[in-house]
Amino acid sequence: MAYNLLKGKRGIIFGALDENSIAWKTAERVFEEGGSFVLTNAPVAMRMGKINELAEKTNAQVIPADATSLEDLEKLIDQAQEILGGKLDFVLHSIGMSVNVRKKRHYTDLNYSYSEKGWDVSALSFHKVMQTLYKKDAMNEWGSVVALTYMAAQRVFPDYNDMADNKAYLESIARSFGYFFGKDKNVRVNTISQSPTPTTAGQGVKGFDGFIAYADKMSPLGNATAMDCANYTVTLFSDLTKRVTLQNLYNDGGFSNTGVSQEVMEYFVEK
Ligand SMILES: NC(=O)c1ccc[n+]([C@@H]2O[C@H](COP(=O)([O-])OP(=O)(O)OC[C@H]3O[C@@H](n4cnc5c(N)ncnc54)[C@H](O)[C@@H]3O)[C@@H](O)[C@H]2O)c1
């Protein structure tokens, strides 16, 4: 069901790789709600993914950009405003990658050049995106910036590896940059802390199937899907949430505040 919540709004959506991507579902929902946008992803993802399929469906243009490159980000933000015909109202940062996870390096045996790369892609890129938007004065007043995160920033999930640290850093950037974006330009900045979701990035985490099943049993409402996340993001891009900022917002079916669930307890009760 569409409510025209984003009619006339313009933005940039980072990170749609394939139809499982949270950013893919978000682009579809934003389009349904009347928003127009440019899609972007790393140049390498253009070859692997199917972003052009999504672009066709959503009347969007695709501009490749490595989110760690200031030069790419500057071009992207200039071109997006030209294509869309004005300043931006929303930006989704849906980017994550750990080289240590990919190369199966244990958290007690990190390769620090891998760590730096993963941190740059997963966390610092959020600062780079916002600093470029800010310096170019590319956001409209009451615009909204959202990045996606995971609860391993607050609690231990051993196999999440150095992504836990990257997410903690990302959430801190949302608050620190959000302060200045709010004060100076009336732009809001939030992170959504999403349930484990079967996507390319999600499935890279060791033991993902057990992990997602456990989270589902622990959450009173069950795991939030990629579509649930897309819907939540739509509300944050809309004018209905104008003074929500500097927040880390859980979209997790209640997992983060549940100590134990009946289902999980039953598993340990002697029969
Ligand atoms: N899947 C989950 O379980 C889960 C849970 C909570 C949060 N998240 C977060 O959601 C976000 C989206 O991930 P997803 O699960 O949809 O997986 P995904 O693999 O579909 O998306 C990750 C995206 O990051 C892009 N990317 C990687 N390096 C980049 C670079 N240098 N420049 C630009 N883009 C780059 C990839 O191309 C890809 O499109 C990530 O921040 C992820 O950490 C995912």
The ligand as an ORCA input file, in Angstrom:
! r2SCAN-3c Opt
* xyz 0 1
  N      21.916     -8.432      6.367
  C      21.933     -8.271      7.677
  O      21.812     -9.219      8.466
  C      22.093     -6.879      8.244
  C      21.690     -6.612      9.570
  C      21.868     -5.333     10.087
  C      22.442     -4.354      9.289
  N      22.836     -4.644      8.005
  C      23.465     -3.584      7.206
  O      22.651     -3.256      6.113
  C      23.481     -2.641      5.116
  C      23.166     -3.250      3.760
  O      23.581     -4.575      3.689
  P      22.709     -5.763      3.080
  O      22.460     -6.715      4.174
  O      21.573     -5.222      2.304
  O      23.762     -6.488      2.100
  P      24.243     -6.201      0.591
  O      25.451     -7.069      0.411
  O      23.126     -6.393     -0.343
  O      24.667     -4.658      0.616
  C      25.955     -4.194      0.974
  C      26.334     -3.195     -0.102
  O      27.558     -2.476      0.210
  C      28.119     -2.164     -1.071
  N      29.509     -1.725     -0.968
  C      30.576     -2.464     -0.542
  N      31.707     -1.731     -0.675
  C      31.341     -0.518     -1.170
  C      32.065      0.662     -1.520
  N      33.395      0.743     -1.393
  N      31.371      1.724     -2.013
  C      30.024      1.662     -2.185
  N      29.288      0.569     -1.856
  C      29.950     -0.511     -1.362
  C      27.977     -3.496     -1.796
  O      28.231     -3.395     -3.179
  C      26.541     -3.850     -1.464
  O      25.638     -3.304     -2.411
  C      24.916     -2.810      5.582
  O      25.344     -1.651      6.252
  C      24.786     -3.952      6.568
  O      25.846     -4.002      7.501
  C      22.647     -5.868      7.473
*
